[in-house]
Amino acid sequence: MSNRIAVFNDGHVQQLSTPDELYERPVNSFVAHFIGENNTISGVVKNIDGDEALIETASGEVIKARAVLVNTVGDKSTISPS
């Protein structure tokens, strides 16, 4: 097994990491789907604090998640629970 793996999409590197990092902390939904099946939850960004974001789901539940490609409060977001 390699100690570093590159995930490409349409000729562009999406993530270059260790196998554990790719599986546990994918940088975007493409990498998450490429690595394997996963569940996703849609919601709206309620707060961003450094590398964490609060996402409110349609049912009103608020979930703390790692902020990946999250820019603005109010944006739609998709999270992949671990």
PDB file with SEQRES, HELIX, SHEET and CRYST1 records, atoms N, CA, C and O in Angstrom:
SEQRES   1 A   82  MET SER ASN ARG ILE ALA VAL PHE ASN ASP GLY HIS VAL          
SEQRES   2 A   82  GLN GLN LEU SER THR PRO ASP GLU LEU TYR GLU ARG PRO          
SEQRES   3 A   82  VAL ASN SER PHE VAL ALA HIS PHE ILE GLY GLU ASN ASN          
SEQRES   4 A   82  THR ILE SER GLY VAL VAL LYS ASN ILE ASP GLY ASP GLU          
SEQRES   5 A   82  ALA LEU ILE GLU THR ALA SER GLY GLU VAL ILE LYS ALA          
SEQRES   6 A   82  ARG ALA VAL LEU VAL ASN THR VAL GLY ASP LYS SER THR          
SEQRES   7 A   82  ILE SER PRO SER                                              
HELIX    1 AA1 PRO A   19  GLU A   24  1                                   6    
HELIX    2 AA2 SER A   29  ILE A   35  1                                   7    
SHEET    1 AA1 2 ILE A   5  ASN A   9  0                                        
SHEET    2 AA1 2 HIS A  12  SER A  17 -1                                        
SHEET    1 AA2 4 VAL A  62  ARG A  66  0                                        
SHEET    2 AA2 4 GLU A  52  THR A  57 -1                                        
SHEET    3 AA2 4 ILE A  41  ASP A  49 -1                                        
SHEET    4 AA2 4 LYS A  76  ILE A  79 -1                                        
CRYST1    1.000    1.000    1.000  90.00  90.00  90.00 P 1           1          
ATOM      1  N   MET A   1       0.843  -1.175   0.000  1.00  0.00           N  
ATOM      2  CA  MET A   1       0.000   0.000   0.000  1.00  0.00           C  
ATOM      3  C   MET A   1       0.888   1.239   0.000  1.00  0.00           C  
ATOM      4  O   MET A   1       1.909   1.279   0.687  1.00  0.00           O  
ATOM      5  N   SER A   2       0.509   2.218  -0.749  1.00  0.00           N  
ATOM      6  CA  SER A   2       1.257   3.477  -0.821  1.00  0.00           C  
ATOM      7  C   SER A   2       1.094   4.266   0.464  1.00  0.00           C  
ATOM      8  O   SER A   2       0.114   4.102   1.191  1.00  0.00           O  
ATOM      9  N   ASN A   3       2.077   5.133   0.734  1.00  0.00           N  
ATOM     10  CA  ASN A   3       1.936   6.008   1.888  1.00  0.00           C  
ATOM     11  C   ASN A   3       1.362   7.368   1.500  1.00  0.00           C  
ATOM     12  O   ASN A   3       1.050   8.182   2.368  1.00  0.00           O  
ATOM     13  N   ARG A   4       1.223   7.616   0.183  1.00  0.00           N  
ATOM     14  CA  ARG A   4       0.554   8.827  -0.319  1.00  0.00           C  
ATOM     15  C   ARG A   4      -0.234   8.448  -1.560  1.00  0.00           C  
ATOM     16  O   ARG A   4       0.236   7.693  -2.411  1.00  0.00           O  
ATOM     17  N   ILE A   5      -1.437   8.986  -1.645  1.00  0.00           N  
ATOM     18  CA  ILE A   5      -2.319   8.695  -2.774  1.00  0.00           C  
ATOM     19  C   ILE A   5      -2.837  10.014  -3.329  1.00  0.00           C  
ATOM     20  O   ILE A   5      -3.194  10.919  -2.574  1.00  0.00           O  
ATOM     21  N   ALA A   6      -2.875  10.116  -4.651  1.00  0.00           N  
ATOM     22  CA  ALA A   6      -3.444  11.290  -5.308  1.00  0.00           C  
ATOM     23  C   ALA A   6      -4.781  10.901  -5.926  1.00  0.00           C  
ATOM     24  O   ALA A   6      -4.886   9.896  -6.630  1.00  0.00           O  
ATOM     25  N   VAL A   7      -5.793  11.706  -5.655  1.00  0.00           N  
ATOM     26  CA  VAL A   7      -7.110  11.517  -6.270  1.00  0.00           C  
ATOM     27  C   VAL A   7      -7.266  12.613  -7.315  1.00  0.00           C  
ATOM     28  O   VAL A   7      -7.210  13.803  -7.004  1.00  0.00           O  
ATOM     29  N   PHE A   8      -7.463  12.189  -8.565  1.00  0.00           N  
ATOM     30  CA  PHE A   8      -7.612  13.122  -9.683  1.00  0.00           C  
ATOM     31  C   PHE A   8      -9.067  13.179 -10.136  1.00  0.00           C  
ATOM     32  O   PHE A   8      -9.796  12.191 -10.046  1.00  0.00           O  
ATOM     33  N   ASN A   9      -9.475  14.336 -10.618  1.00  0.00           N  
ATOM     34  CA  ASN A   9     -10.774  14.503 -11.257  1.00  0.00           C  
ATOM     35  C   ASN A   9     -10.560  15.348 -12.503  1.00  0.00           C  
ATOM     36  O   ASN A   9     -10.174  16.513 -12.412  1.00  0.00           O  
ATOM     37  N   ASP A  10     -10.811  14.766 -13.652  1.00  0.00           N  
ATOM     38  CA  ASP A  10     -10.679  15.471 -14.925  1.00  0.00           C  
ATOM     39  C   ASP A  10      -9.292  16.102 -15.078  1.00  0.00           C  
ATOM     40  O   ASP A  10      -9.161  17.231 -15.552  1.00  0.00           O  
ATOM     41  N   GLY A  11      -8.254  15.351 -14.667  1.00  0.00           N  
ATOM     42  CA  GLY A  11      -6.890  15.809 -14.830  1.00  0.00           C  
ATOM     43  C   GLY A  11      -6.372  16.734 -13.744  1.00  0.00           C  
ATOM     44  O   GLY A  11      -5.231  17.189 -13.826  1.00  0.00           O  
ATOM     45  N   HIS A  12      -7.174  17.027 -12.729  1.00  0.00           N  
ATOM     46  CA  HIS A  12      -6.771  17.922 -11.652  1.00  0.00           C  
ATOM     47  C   HIS A  12      -6.697  17.148 -10.342  1.00  0.00           C  
ATOM     48  O   HIS A  12      -7.589  16.366 -10.017  1.00  0.00           O  
ATOM     49  N   VAL A  13      -5.614  17.379  -9.592  1.00  0.00           N  
ATOM     50  CA  VAL A  13      -5.467  16.730  -8.292  1.00  0.00           C  
ATOM     51  C   VAL A  13      -6.486  17.332  -7.329  1.00  0.00           C  
ATOM     52  O   VAL A  13      -6.511  18.542  -7.107  1.00  0.00           O  
ATOM     53  N   GLN A  14      -7.314  16.477  -6.768  1.00  0.00           N  
ATOM     54  CA  GLN A  14      -8.301  16.923  -5.781  1.00  0.00           C  
ATOM     55  C   GLN A  14      -7.723  16.842  -4.366  1.00  0.00           C  
ATOM     56  O   GLN A  14      -7.981  17.709  -3.531  1.00  0.00           O  
ATOM     57  N   GLN A  15      -6.933  15.782  -4.106  1.00  0.00           N  
ATOM     58  CA  GLN A  15      -6.303  15.629  -2.798  1.00  0.00           C  
ATOM     59  C   GLN A  15      -5.117  14.687  -2.930  1.00  0.00           C  
ATOM     60  O   GLN A  15      -5.191  13.673  -3.624  1.00  0.00           O  
ATOM     61  N   LEU A  16      -4.031  15.027  -2.265  1.00  0.00           N  
ATOM     62  CA  LEU A  16      -2.831  14.204  -2.192  1.00  0.00           C  
ATOM     63  C   LEU A  16      -2.540  14.015  -0.713  1.00  0.00           C  
ATOM     64  O   LEU A  16      -2.119  14.952  -0.034  1.00  0.00           O  
ATOM     65  N   SER A  17      -2.766  12.798  -0.210  1.00  0.00           N  
ATOM     66  CA  SER A  17      -2.676  12.555   1.227  1.00  0.00           C  
ATOM     67  C   SER A  17      -2.352  11.097   1.505  1.00  0.00           C  
ATOM     68  O   SER A  17      -2.218  10.278   0.596  1.00  0.00           O  
ATOM     69  N   THR A  18      -2.231  10.806   2.788  1.00  0.00           N  
ATOM     70  CA  THR A  18      -2.085   9.424   3.217  1.00  0.00           C  
ATOM     71  C   THR A  18      -3.435   8.720   3.068  1.00  0.00           C  
ATOM     72  O   THR A  18      -4.469   9.386   3.005  1.00  0.00           O  
ATOM     73  N   PRO A  19      -3.442   7.397   3.010  1.00  0.00           N  
ATOM     74  CA  PRO A  19      -4.725   6.680   2.919  1.00  0.00           C  
ATOM     75  C   PRO A  19      -5.671   7.029   4.067  1.00  0.00           C  
ATOM     76  O   PRO A  19      -6.867   7.219   3.848  1.00  0.00           O  
ATOM     77  N   ASP A  20      -5.142   7.115   5.292  1.00  0.00           N  
ATOM     78  CA  ASP A  20      -5.988   7.457   6.440  1.00  0.00           C  
ATOM     79  C   ASP A  20      -6.606   8.846   6.291  1.00  0.00           C  
ATOM     80  O   ASP A  20      -7.790   9.037   6.571  1.00  0.00           O  
ATOM     81  N   GLU A  21      -5.809   9.806   5.854  1.00  0.00           N  
ATOM     82  CA  GLU A  21      -6.300  11.182   5.692  1.00  0.00           C  
ATOM     83  C   GLU A  21      -7.378  11.251   4.606  1.00  0.00           C  
ATOM     84  O   GLU A  21      -8.385  11.938   4.774  1.00  0.00           O  
ATOM     85  N   LEU A  22      -7.170  10.546   3.501  1.00  0.00           N  
ATOM     86  CA  LEU A  22      -8.179  10.532   2.436  1.00  0.00           C  
ATOM     87  C   LEU A  22      -9.504   9.981   2.938  1.00  0.00           C  
ATOM     88  O   LEU A  22     -10.569  10.513   2.623  1.00  0.00           O  
ATOM     89  N   TYR A  23      -9.430   8.915   3.717  1.00  0.00           N  
ATOM     90  CA  TYR A  23     -10.646   8.259   4.200  1.00  0.00           C  
ATOM     91  C   TYR A  23     -11.328   9.065   5.302  1.00  0.00           C  
ATOM     92  O   TYR A  23     -12.550   9.216   5.293  1.00  0.00           O  
ATOM     93  N   GLU A  24     -10.551   9.584   6.250  1.00  0.00           N  
ATOM     94  CA  GLU A  24     -11.114  10.265   7.413  1.00  0.00           C  
ATOM     95  C   GLU A  24     -11.412  11.745   7.175  1.00  0.00           C  
ATOM     96  O   GLU A  24     -12.315  12.297   7.803  1.00  0.00           O  
ATOM     97  N   ARG A  25     -10.670  12.392   6.282  1.00  0.00           N  
ATOM     98  CA  ARG A  25     -10.812  13.834   6.091  1.00  0.00           C  
ATOM     99  C   ARG A  25     -10.743  14.222   4.614  1.00  0.00           C  
ATOM    100  O   ARG A  25      -9.844  14.962   4.214  1.00  0.00           O  
ATOM    101  N   PRO A  26     -11.673  13.739   3.808  1.00  0.00           N  
ATOM    102  CA  PRO A  26     -11.670  14.144   2.389  1.00  0.00           C  
ATOM    103  C   PRO A  26     -11.909  15.648   2.281  1.00  0.00           C  
ATOM    104  O   PRO A  26     -12.683  16.226   3.045  1.00  0.00           O  
ATOM    105  N   VAL A  27     -11.230  16.269   1.318  1.00  0.00           N  
ATOM    106  CA  VAL A  27     -11.322  17.726   1.194  1.00  0.00           C  
ATOM    107  C   VAL A  27     -12.575  18.191   0.467  1.00  0.00           C  
ATOM    108  O   VAL A  27     -12.937  19.364   0.555  1.00  0.00           O  
ATOM    109  N   ASN A  28     -13.240  17.296  -0.247  1.00  0.00           N  
ATOM    110  CA  ASN A  28     -14.474  17.687  -0.937  1.00  0.00           C  
ATOM    111  C   ASN A  28     -15.328  16.451  -1.202  1.00  0.00           C  
ATOM    112  O   ASN A  28     -14.900  15.327  -0.942  1.00  0.00           O  
ATOM    113  N   SER A  29     -16.529  16.664  -1.715  1.00  0.00           N  
ATOM    114  CA  SER A  29     -17.457  15.547  -1.929  1.00  0.00           C  
ATOM    115  C   SER A  29     -16.976  14.598  -3.019  1.00  0.00           C  
ATOM    116  O   SER A  29     -17.281  13.406  -2.970  1.00  0.00           O  
ATOM    117  N   PHE A  30     -16.229  15.101  -4.005  1.00  0.00           N  
ATOM    118  CA  PHE A  30     -15.707  14.204  -5.039  1.00  0.00           C  
ATOM    119  C   PHE A  30     -14.788  13.161  -4.415  1.00  0.00           C  
ATOM    120  O   PHE A  30     -14.920  11.969  -4.694  1.00  0.00           O  
ATOM    121  N   VAL A  31     -13.865  13.600  -3.577  1.00  0.00           N  
ATOM    122  CA  VAL A  31     -12.938  12.669  -2.931  1.00  0.00           C  
ATOM    123  C   VAL A  31     -13.701  11.702  -2.029  1.00  0.00           C  
ATOM    124  O   VAL A  31     -13.415  10.505  -2.027  1.00  0.00           O  
ATOM    125  N   ALA A  32     -14.661  12.203  -1.268  1.00  0.00           N  
ATOM    126  CA  ALA A  32     -15.449  11.344  -0.384  1.00  0.00           C  
ATOM    127  C   ALA A  32     -16.165  10.254  -1.174  1.00  0.00           C  
ATOM    128  O   ALA A  32     -16.163   9.092  -0.767  1.00  0.00           O  
ATOM    129  N   HIS A  33     -16.772  10.616  -2.293  1.00  0.00           N  
ATOM    130  CA  HIS A  33     -17.469   9.623  -3.115  1.00  0.00           C  
ATOM    131  C   HIS A  33     -16.492   8.675  -3.811  1.00  0.00           C  
ATOM    132  O   HIS A  33     -16.787   7.494  -3.995  1.00  0.00           O  
ATOM    133  N   PHE A  34     -15.341   9.197  -4.190  1.00  0.00           N  
ATOM    134  CA  PHE A  34     -14.343   8.360  -4.853  1.00  0.00           C  
ATOM    135  C   PHE A  34     -13.822   7.280  -3.906  1.00  0.00           C  
ATOM    136  O   PHE A  34     -13.635   6.133  -4.311  1.00  0.00           O  
ATOM    137  N   ILE A  35     -13.592   7.644  -2.660  1.00  0.00           N  
ATOM    138  CA  ILE A  35     -13.035   6.712  -1.674  1.00  0.00           C  
ATOM    139  C   ILE A  35     -14.032   5.610  -1.336  1.00  0.00           C  
ATOM    140  O   ILE A  35     -13.629   4.475  -1.080  1.00  0.00           O  
ATOM    141  N   GLY A  36     -15.315   5.921  -1.329  1.00  0.00           N  
ATOM    142  CA  GLY A  36     -16.288   4.881  -1.016  1.00  0.00           C  
ATOM    143  C   GLY A  36     -17.673   5.447  -0.793  1.00  0.00           C  
ATOM    144  O   GLY A  36     -17.890   6.658  -0.818  1.00  0.00           O  
ATOM    145  N   GLU A  37     -18.600   4.535  -0.574  1.00  0.00           N  
ATOM    146  CA  GLU A  37     -19.978   4.944  -0.297  1.00  0.00           C  
ATOM    147  C   GLU A  37     -20.017   5.744   0.998  1.00  0.00           C  
ATOM    148  O   GLU A  37     -19.326   5.417   1.963  1.00  0.00           O  
ATOM    149  N   ASN A  38     -20.821   6.782   1.010  1.00  0.00           N  
ATOM    150  CA  ASN A  38     -21.006   7.543   2.241  1.00  0.00           C  
ATOM    151  C   ASN A  38     -22.384   8.180   2.249  1.00  0.00           C  
ATOM    152  O   ASN A  38     -22.992   8.402   1.202  1.00  0.00           O  
ATOM    153  N   ASN A  39     -22.848   8.461   3.416  1.00  0.00           N  
ATOM    154  CA  ASN A  39     -24.114   9.153   3.578  1.00  0.00           C  
ATOM    155  C   ASN A  39     -23.855  10.650   3.556  1.00  0.00           C  
ATOM    156  O   ASN A  39     -22.795  11.114   3.975  1.00  0.00           O  
ATOM    157  N   THR A  40     -24.822  11.393   3.068  1.00  0.00           N  
ATOM    158  CA  THR A  40     -24.697  12.845   3.080  1.00  0.00           C  
ATOM    159  C   THR A  40     -25.952  13.461   3.676  1.00  0.00           C  
ATOM    160  O   THR A  40     -27.045  12.902   3.592  1.00  0.00           O  
ATOM    161  N   ILE A  41     -25.765  14.624   4.278  1.00  0.00           N  
ATOM    162  CA  ILE A  41     -26.867  15.383   4.866  1.00  0.00           C  
ATOM    163  C   ILE A  41     -26.774  16.795   4.318  1.00  0.00           C  
ATOM    164  O   ILE A  41     -25.715  17.420   4.365  1.00  0.00           O  
ATOM    165  N   SER A  42     -27.883  17.293   3.800  1.00  0.00           N  
ATOM    166  CA  SER A  42     -27.915  18.663   3.277  1.00  0.00           C  
ATOM    167  C   SER A  42     -28.382  19.618   4.360  1.00  0.00           C  
ATOM    168  O   SER A  42     -29.156  19.252   5.245  1.00  0.00           O  
ATOM    169  N   GLY A  43     -27.896  20.847   4.273  1.00  0.00           N  
ATOM    170  CA  GLY A  43     -28.302  21.847   5.242  1.00  0.00           C  
ATOM    171  C   GLY A  43     -27.844  23.220   4.834  1.00  0.00           C  
ATOM    172  O   GLY A  43     -27.407  23.441   3.705  1.00  0.00           O  
ATOM    173  N   VAL A  44     -27.950  24.143   5.773  1.00  0.00           N  
ATOM    174  CA  VAL A  44     -27.574  25.535   5.555  1.00  0.00           C  
ATOM    175  C   VAL A  44     -26.551  25.922   6.615  1.00  0.00           C  
ATOM    176  O   VAL A  44     -26.706  25.581   7.787  1.00  0.00           O  
ATOM    177  N   VAL A  45     -25.508  26.635   6.203  1.00  0.00           N  
ATOM    178  CA  VAL A  45     -24.466  27.074   7.122  1.00  0.00           C  
ATOM    179  C   VAL A  45     -25.043  28.140   8.054  1.00  0.00           C  
ATOM    180  O   VAL A  45     -25.545  29.169   7.600  1.00  0.00           O  
ATOM    181  N   LYS A  46     -24.966  27.882   9.362  1.00  0.00           N  
ATOM    182  CA  LYS A  46     -25.467  28.829  10.362  1.00  0.00           C  
ATOM    183  C   LYS A  46     -24.355  29.624  11.010  1.00  0.00           C  
ATOM    184  O   LYS A  46     -24.574  30.757  11.438  1.00  0.00           O  
ATOM    185  N   ASN A  47     -23.142  29.040  11.090  1.00  0.00           N  
ATOM    186  CA  ASN A  47     -22.026  29.728  11.720  1.00  0.00           C  
ATOM    187  C   ASN A  47     -20.725  29.104  11.220  1.00  0.00           C  
ATOM    188  O   ASN A  47     -20.661  27.901  10.966  1.00  0.00           O  
ATOM    189  N   ILE A  48     -19.700  29.926  11.083  1.00  0.00           N  
ATOM    190  CA  ILE A  48     -18.364  29.448  10.731  1.00  0.00           C  
ATOM    191  C   ILE A  48     -17.404  29.989  11.775  1.00  0.00           C  
ATOM    192  O   ILE A  48     -17.363  31.193  12.031  1.00  0.00           O  
ATOM    193  N   ASP A  49     -16.628  29.088  12.379  1.00  0.00           N  
ATOM    194  CA  ASP A  49     -15.649  29.472  13.390  1.00  0.00           C  
ATOM    195  C   ASP A  49     -14.356  28.727  13.107  1.00  0.00           C  
ATOM    196  O   ASP A  49     -14.184  27.581  13.525  1.00  0.00           O  
ATOM    197  N   GLY A  50     -13.450  29.379  12.399  1.00  0.00           N  
ATOM    198  CA  GLY A  50     -12.194  28.737  12.034  1.00  0.00           C  
ATOM    199  C   GLY A  50     -12.425  27.574  11.097  1.00  0.00           C  
ATOM    200  O   GLY A  50     -12.967  27.750  10.006  1.00  0.00           O  
ATOM    201  N   ASP A  51     -12.014  26.369  11.517  1.00  0.00           N  
ATOM    202  CA  ASP A  51     -12.182  25.197  10.653  1.00  0.00           C  
ATOM    203  C   ASP A  51     -13.434  24.390  11.005  1.00  0.00           C  
ATOM    204  O   ASP A  51     -13.572  23.244  10.577  1.00  0.00           O  
ATOM    205  N   GLU A  52     -14.343  24.979  11.778  1.00  0.00           N  
ATOM    206  CA  GLU A  52     -15.605  24.320  12.103  1.00  0.00           C  
ATOM    207  C   GLU A  52     -16.790  25.156  11.647  1.00  0.00           C  
ATOM    208  O   GLU A  52     -16.737  26.386  11.637  1.00  0.00           O  
ATOM    209  N   ALA A  53     -17.861  24.465  11.272  1.00  0.00           N  
ATOM    210  CA  ALA A  53     -19.084  25.145  10.854  1.00  0.00           C  
ATOM    211  C   ALA A  53     -20.273  24.468  11.522  1.00  0.00           C  
ATOM    212  O   ALA A  53     -20.242  23.271  11.807  1.00  0.00           O  
ATOM    213  N   LEU A  54     -21.317  25.245  11.767  1.00  0.00           N  
ATOM    214  CA  LEU A  54     -22.574  24.695  12.238  1.00  0.00           C  
ATOM    215  C   LEU A  54     -23.529  24.657  11.054  1.00  0.00           C  
ATOM    216  O   LEU A  54     -23.758  25.666  10.386  1.00  0.00           O  
ATOM    217  N   ILE A  55     -24.086  23.461  10.806  1.00  0.00           N  
ATOM    218  CA  ILE A  55     -24.985  23.257   9.678  1.00  0.00           C  
ATOM    219  C   ILE A  55     -26.358  22.902  10.221  1.00  0.00           C  
ATOM    220  O   ILE A  55     -26.488  21.979  11.025  1.00  0.00           O  
ATOM    221  N   GLU A  56     -27.389  23.628   9.789  1.00  0.00           N  
ATOM    222  CA  GLU A  56     -28.757  23.317  10.192  1.00  0.00           C  
ATOM    223  C   GLU A  56     -29.432  22.511   9.090  1.00  0.00           C  
ATOM    224  O   GLU A  56     -29.486  22.928   7.933  1.00  0.00           O  
ATOM    225  N   THR A  57     -29.949  21.334   9.482  1.00  0.00           N  
ATOM    226  CA  THR A  57     -30.616  20.449   8.526  1.00  0.00           C  
ATOM    227  C   THR A  57     -32.065  20.882   8.328  1.00  0.00           C  
ATOM    228  O   THR A  57     -32.559  21.756   9.040  1.00  0.00           O  
ATOM    229  N   ALA A  58     -32.740  20.272   7.364  1.00  0.00           N  
ATOM    230  CA  ALA A  58     -34.148  20.581   7.096  1.00  0.00           C  
ATOM    231  C   ALA A  58     -35.037  20.276   8.298  1.00  0.00           C  
ATOM    232  O   ALA A  58     -36.083  20.902   8.472  1.00  0.00           O  
ATOM    233  N   SER A  59     -34.622  19.309   9.134  1.00  0.00           N  
ATOM    234  CA  SER A  59     -35.415  18.962  10.316  1.00  0.00           C  
ATOM    235  C   SER A  59     -35.160  19.908  11.481  1.00  0.00           C  
ATOM    236  O   SER A  59     -35.808  19.797  12.521  1.00  0.00           O  
ATOM    237  N   GLY A  60     -34.213  20.845  11.315  1.00  0.00           N  
ATOM    238  CA  GLY A  60     -33.906  21.810  12.367  1.00  0.00           C  
ATOM    239  C   GLY A  60     -32.750  21.408  13.256  1.00  0.00           C  
ATOM    240  O   GLY A  60     -32.340  22.176  14.127  1.00  0.00           O  
ATOM    241  N   GLU A  61     -32.214  20.205  13.048  1.00  0.00           N  
ATOM    242  CA  GLU A  61     -31.064  19.761  13.837  1.00  0.00           C  
ATOM    243  C   GLU A  61     -29.833  20.543  13.397  1.00  0.00           C  
ATOM    244  O   GLU A  61     -29.629  20.785  12.208  1.00  0.00           O  
ATOM    245  N   VAL A  62     -29.008  20.938  14.379  1.00  0.00           N  
ATOM    246  CA  VAL A  62     -27.770  21.657  14.076  1.00  0.00           C  
ATOM    247  C   VAL A  62     -26.606  20.708  14.334  1.00  0.00           C  
ATOM    248  O   VAL A  62     -26.494  20.118  15.408  1.00  0.00           O  
ATOM    249  N   ILE A  63     -25.737  20.570  13.324  1.00  0.00           N  
ATOM    250  CA  ILE A  63     -24.613  19.641  13.375  1.00  0.00           C  
ATOM    251  C   ILE A  63     -23.310  20.416  13.234  1.00  0.00           C  
ATOM    252  O   ILE A  63     -23.171  21.268  12.356  1.00  0.00           O  
ATOM    253  N   LYS A  64     -22.349  20.105  14.121  1.00  0.00           N  
ATOM    254  CA  LYS A  64     -21.021  20.698  14.007  1.00  0.00           C  
ATOM    255  C   LYS A  64     -20.228  19.863  13.005  1.00  0.00           C  
ATOM    256  O   LYS A  64     -20.188  18.637  13.106  1.00  0.00           O  
ATOM    257  N   ALA A  65     -19.606  20.522  12.049  1.00  0.00           N  
ATOM    258  CA  ALA A  65     -18.864  19.817  11.003  1.00  0.00           C  
ATOM    259  C   ALA A  65     -17.579  20.567  10.698  1.00  0.00           C  
ATOM    260  O   ALA A  65     -17.437  21.749  11.013  1.00  0.00           O  
ATOM    261  N   ARG A  66     -16.659  19.866  10.087  1.00  0.00           N  
ATOM    262  CA  ARG A  66     -15.433  20.493   9.608  1.00  0.00           C  
ATOM    263  C   ARG A  66     -15.775  21.387   8.430  1.00  0.00           C  
ATOM    264  O   ARG A  66     -16.469  20.953   7.512  1.00  0.00           O  
ATOM    265  N   ALA A  67     -15.310  22.609   8.437  1.00  0.00           N  
ATOM    266  CA  ALA A  67     -15.613  23.567   7.377  1.00  0.00           C  
ATOM    267  C   ALA A  67     -14.710  23.315   6.177  1.00  0.00           C  
ATOM    268  O   ALA A  67     -13.531  23.667   6.191  1.00  0.00           O  
ATOM    269  N   VAL A  68     -15.271  22.703   5.141  1.00  0.00           N  
ATOM    270  CA  VAL A  68     -14.539  22.428   3.909  1.00  0.00           C  
ATOM    271  C   VAL A  68     -15.301  23.104   2.777  1.00  0.00           C  
ATOM    272  O   VAL A  68     -16.471  22.806   2.538  1.00  0.00           O  
ATOM    273  N   LEU A  69     -14.638  24.001   2.097  1.00  0.00           N  
ATOM    274  CA  LEU A  69     -15.254  24.749   0.997  1.00  0.00           C  
ATOM    275  C   LEU A  69     -16.517  25.476   1.456  1.00  0.00           C  
ATOM    276  O   LEU A  69     -17.493  25.567   0.711  1.00  0.00           O  
ATOM    277  N   VAL A  70     -16.492  25.992   2.683  1.00  0.00           N  
ATOM    278  CA  VAL A  70     -17.608  26.761   3.235  1.00  0.00           C  
ATOM    279  C   VAL A  70     -17.142  28.204   3.310  1.00  0.00           C  
ATOM    280  O   VAL A  70     -16.102  28.499   3.898  1.00  0.00           O  
ATOM    281  N   ASN A  71     -17.921  29.107   2.709  1.00  0.00           N  
ATOM    282  CA  ASN A  71     -17.481  30.492   2.640  1.00  0.00           C  
ATOM    283  C   ASN A  71     -18.347  31.462   3.426  1.00  0.00           C  
ATOM    284  O   ASN A  71     -17.824  32.372   4.070  1.00  0.00           O  
ATOM    285  N   THR A  72     -19.664  31.285   3.384  1.00  0.00           N  
ATOM    286  CA  THR A  72     -20.558  32.304   3.899  1.00  0.00           C  
ATOM    287  C   THR A  72     -21.717  31.688   4.669  1.00  0.00           C  
ATOM    288  O   THR A  72     -22.281  30.672   4.264  1.00  0.00           O  
ATOM    289  N   VAL A  73     -22.064  32.322   5.787  1.00  0.00           N  
ATOM    290  CA  VAL A  73     -23.262  31.917   6.518  1.00  0.00           C  
ATOM    291  C   VAL A  73     -24.455  32.077   5.592  1.00  0.00           C  
ATOM    292  O   VAL A  73     -24.569  33.081   4.888  1.00  0.00           O  
ATOM    293  N   GLY A  74     -25.339  31.096   5.589  1.00  0.00           N  
ATOM    294  CA  GLY A  74     -26.517  31.115   4.715  1.00  0.00           C  
ATOM    295  C   GLY A  74     -26.358  30.268   3.467  1.00  0.00           C  
ATOM    296  O   GLY A  74     -27.344  29.946   2.803  1.00  0.00           O  
ATOM    297  N   ASP A  75     -25.109  29.899   3.137  1.00  0.00           N  
ATOM    298  CA  ASP A  75     -24.889  29.031   1.969  1.00  0.00           C  
ATOM    299  C   ASP A  75     -25.417  27.643   2.236  1.00  0.00           C  
ATOM    300  O   ASP A  75     -25.435  27.184   3.378  1.00  0.00           O  
ATOM    301  N   LYS A  76     -25.851  26.967   1.173  1.00  0.00           N  
ATOM    302  CA  LYS A  76     -26.227  25.560   1.269  1.00  0.00           C  
ATOM    303  C   LYS A  76     -24.945  24.746   1.374  1.00  0.00           C  
ATOM    304  O   LYS A  76     -23.910  25.114   0.817  1.00  0.00           O  
ATOM    305  N   SER A  77     -25.031  23.624   2.103  1.00  0.00           N  
ATOM    306  CA  SER A  77     -23.868  22.779   2.299  1.00  0.00           C  
ATOM    307  C   SER A  77     -24.303  21.326   2.390  1.00  0.00           C  
ATOM    308  O   SER A  77     -25.453  21.027   2.713  1.00  0.00           O  
ATOM    309  N   THR A  78     -23.383  20.441   2.106  1.00  0.00           N  
ATOM    310  CA  THR A  78     -23.617  19.002   2.260  1.00  0.00           C  
ATOM    311  C   THR A  78     -22.515  18.469   3.146  1.00  0.00           C  
ATOM    312  O   THR A  78     -21.334  18.735   2.922  1.00  0.00           O  
ATOM    313  N   ILE A  79     -22.916  17.699   4.173  1.00  0.00           N  
ATOM    314  CA  ILE A  79     -21.914  17.118   5.056  1.00  0.00           C  
ATOM    315  C   ILE A  79     -21.969  15.600   4.955  1.00  0.00           C  
ATOM    316  O   ILE A  79     -22.991  15.020   4.590  1.00  0.00           O  
ATOM    317  N   SER A  80     -20.853  14.977   5.284  1.00  0.00           N  
ATOM    318  CA  SER A  80     -20.742  13.529   5.305  1.00  0.00           C  
ATOM    319  C   SER A  80     -20.375  13.111   6.719  1.00  0.00           C  
ATOM    320  O   SER A  80     -19.222  13.249   7.126  1.00  0.00           O  
ATOM    321  N   PRO A  81     -21.336  12.606   7.465  1.00  0.00           N  
ATOM    322  CA  PRO A  81     -21.020  12.227   8.851  1.00  0.00           C  
ATOM    323  C   PRO A  81     -20.074  11.041   8.881  1.00  0.00           C  
ATOM    324  O   PRO A  81     -20.096  10.182   8.000  1.00  0.00           O  
ATOM    325  N   SER A  82     -19.247  11.012   9.905  1.00  0.00           N  
ATOM    326  CA  SER A  82     -18.304   9.902  10.049  1.00  0.00           C  
ATOM    327  C   SER A  82     -18.811   8.908  11.065  1.00  0.00           C  
ATOM    328  O   SER A  82     -18.153   7.901  11.324  1.00  0.00           O  
TER     329      SER A  82                                                      
END                                                                             
